[in-house]
Amino acid sequence: MDLADRKNLLESVDARTRLAGSNRMEILLFSLGTRETFGINVFKVREVGRTPHITKTPNMPRGVEGLISLRGNVIPVLSLISFLEYEGQPHEYGKTMMVAEYSKRTLGFLVHEVDRIIRVDWEKVKAPESVLSSNQGLITAVTELDDGKLVSILDVEQILANAFGEAIIVDIPPANVDQDVCMFFADDSLVARRKIVEVLDKLGVKHKHATNGAEAWGRLQGIAAHATQTGRSVRDELRLILVDAEMPEMDGYVLTKNIKSDVRFTGIPVVMHSSLSSQANHAMGKAVGVDAYVGKFDAEILADTLRPLLER
């Protein structure tokens, strides 16, 4: 792929907001110089180009190659292959760099080459389970191309946690709620689930969770059915629902659309929690009816967003 193609690759990102609620996503395919094909949500990628000069600095974390200046901003550059269990680096690895935005933080990712953008149904995006077990912590999902080739979708949250450490949760005042108040959250990232639980524990809120959108919708329907059978409102069972935007099998947009179209969940706010922080993604969340949109991962902002919704 030449430079002009790379520049044109992402030009229509904002037009992709029409995917909201369609249970489809667009993945940018790339390689690390090995036989595997990898993917990343196209909304995370700002641009793709040749790798500029990287300034090496001392005491960089493992996998961080150094720093570059990008239009006046200094950003870290990570070598993705360093986080996966490969020995050595393939020939010409790192000649291409993807510039990605993650939770309002800009980073460079070194790759071998970028292929193309594909559109896939979330139903065909599966949790890795035993596939690629050695790298399972860094692979959030796997999908299959028409030719049968598997695409491993990287867990950017886990990669950044490995490189820079997990965010430290500061003291968070508890919410002014009864001790039996419960909420539900869905997120496919182990790092995110761990951090969400820390925040909810500090707020003093009980919680239930699911690891993907389809599982979440099944569990929520079960909770609603039980509430109906016992003559209770679902709101008596759940005060709030927190959903990730990107999840295997059913994304957060379709999950929110399902919740908002089911009268049993009337009055229960839905908060979207995502590393996709662009205005386009906020618009997608608004299109399906989310009540609030929070970027990952700022524990204080998450707590401040959830607290009034839990207390009201």
Secondary structure by P-SEA (a helix, b strand, c coil): ccaaaaaacccccccccccccccbbbbbbbbccccbbbbcccccccccccccbbbbbccccccccbbbbcccbbbbbbcccccccccccccccccbbbbbbcccbbbbbbccbbbbbbbbbcccccccccccccccccccccccccccbbbbbbaaaaaaaaacccccccbbbbccccccbbbbbbbccaaaaaaaaaaaaaacccccccccaaaaaaaaaaaaaaaaaacccccccccbbbbbcccccccaaaaaaaaaaccccccbbbbbbcccccaaaaaaaaaaccccccccccaaaaaaaacccccc
